[in-house]
Amino acid sequence: MENKINENDKKNQYDSYCPVCSGCGEEGCCPPLVCKQSPDGHYCQTYLDHLKFVYLMYNSVYELIPKDEETQKKLDEIWKKNYDLIYITK
């Protein structure tokens, strides 16, 4: 009888991990980059909001960076590396 109760308890427990990407929705633990933006995801809107915020912050901070030749070269290298990571290596 005890095993039956334990099995029912397991069925009633809420799994906090997303069934699509296995993310937990906690900033600093599971990055929003793993999100698949699926209708079945648990934290897609939270992750999307975080990505929008970071994008806006990036644009604001980027405008503060001096654009001398050396800095521009480094920025271009970083941009290419990240572009390739997201768009080329798929």
VMD Tcl script that draws the C-alpha trace (Angstrom):
set ca {
  {0.00 0.00 0.00}
  {2.87 2.38 0.78}
  {4.30 2.00 -2.75}
  {0.95 3.00 -4.25}
  {0.90 6.23 -2.21}
  {4.46 7.06 -3.24}
  {3.62 6.50 -6.91}
  {0.59 8.81 -6.64}
  {2.69 11.45 -4.89}
  {5.20 11.30 -7.73}
  {2.43 11.77 -10.31}
  {1.07 14.81 -8.45}
  {4.44 16.55 -8.11}
  {4.99 19.51 -10.39}
  {8.06 19.22 -12.57}
  {9.57 22.71 -12.65}
  {11.75 21.96 -15.67}
  {10.49 22.85 -19.12}
  {9.45 19.76 -21.11}
  {10.87 21.28 -24.31}
  {14.29 22.67 -23.37}
  {14.76 21.36 -19.80}
  {15.27 24.93 -18.55}
  {14.26 25.86 -15.01}
  {13.38 29.48 -15.78}
  {15.84 30.86 -13.22}
  {18.11 33.65 -14.40}
  {21.71 32.70 -13.81}
  {20.98 28.97 -13.88}
  {19.47 28.19 -17.26}
  {20.30 30.76 -19.94}
  {17.49 31.93 -22.22}
  {19.60 30.85 -25.19}
  {18.41 27.25 -24.66}
  {14.76 28.26 -25.08}
  {12.99 26.90 -28.17}
  {10.11 29.43 -27.92}
  {7.65 26.56 -28.12}
  {3.93 26.88 -27.30}
  {4.51 23.94 -24.93}
  {7.39 25.61 -23.08}
  {7.08 26.67 -19.45}
  {9.27 29.77 -19.43}
  {9.30 30.99 -23.03}
  {7.81 34.41 -22.28}
  {10.20 34.94 -19.36}
  {13.17 33.98 -21.53}
  {11.94 36.15 -24.41}
  {11.53 39.15 -22.08}
  {15.06 38.59 -20.79}
  {16.47 38.43 -24.32}
  {14.62 41.63 -25.27}
  {16.03 43.39 -22.21}
  {19.58 42.23 -22.94}
  {19.23 43.29 -26.58}
  {18.14 46.78 -25.54}
  {20.98 46.98 -23.01}
  {23.47 45.84 -25.66}
  {22.35 48.58 -28.06}
  {22.54 51.23 -25.34}
  {25.97 50.16 -24.10}
  {27.32 49.75 -27.63}
  {26.62 53.43 -28.29}
  {28.86 54.35 -25.32}
  {31.91 52.49 -26.68}
  {34.48 54.68 -28.42}
  {34.77 53.68 -32.07}
  {38.49 54.14 -32.66}
  {40.09 51.81 -35.19}
  {41.49 49.31 -32.66}
  {38.26 49.07 -30.69}
  {36.23 48.75 -33.88}
  {38.45 45.87 -35.01}
  {37.91 44.06 -31.69}
  {34.16 44.66 -31.87}
  {34.07 43.28 -35.41}
  {35.92 40.15 -34.26}
  {33.49 39.62 -31.40}
  {30.54 40.20 -33.71}
  {31.83 37.67 -36.28}
  {32.55 35.05 -33.62}
  {29.04 35.35 -32.17}
  {27.39 35.55 -35.59}
  {29.13 32.35 -36.63}
  {28.15 30.68 -33.36}
  {24.45 31.40 -33.85}
  {23.96 31.38 -37.63}
  {26.79 29.35 -39.20}
  {27.35 26.40 -36.83}
  {23.73 25.16 -36.93}
}
mol new
graphics top color blue
foreach p $ca { graphics top sphere $p radius 0.5 }
foreach p [lrange $ca 0 end-1] q [lrange $ca 1 end] { graphics top cylinder $p $q radius 0.2 }
display resetview
